[in-house]
């Protein structure tokens, strides 16, 4: 028996292909996202203190997280949760539908807001103080197939807006002007 066959039988010689990293796993490892759930990846990117835009593309639709290194794109399903990212503002905003975790910037970074999300039955889904991230956005995980409203208050000012968490709903809410 040739030496390589004997070593293969003993498990001492292995195929390098078995240990080759996939482009997706390499991308996740390079950006500190390996081993995280989709929810954790979304939160890690959205809460990143790095200046925007990030050196890669990350956006969230109503059904998936999309990551790209410029050459390849990966889509990770969100499952039974919906991620709504919102940026309260006083003076300046931008139009947006699907939140760019790697590029969107809001007017009020590192600011604490009182946030209340209520469904159409009147049940409170979220009610707590939430601090915006370095990018000026606040992210909240909500149940799917919900209709309701979000109310954000800060310093005696308030903004209220209807929301939906359907498969075709927006994930970036930039129309919460505090008045």
Secondary structure, DSSP 8 states (H G I E B T S, - for coil): --HHHHHHHHT-S--GGGG---HHHHHHHHTT-TT--HHHHHHHHHT--S-SS-SSEEEE-SSEEEEE-SS-EEEEE-TTEEEEEE--BSS-----SSEETTT---S-TT-EEEEEEEETTS-EEEEEEEE--TTS-EEEEEESS-EEEEEEEETTEEEEEEEE-STT--SEE---B--
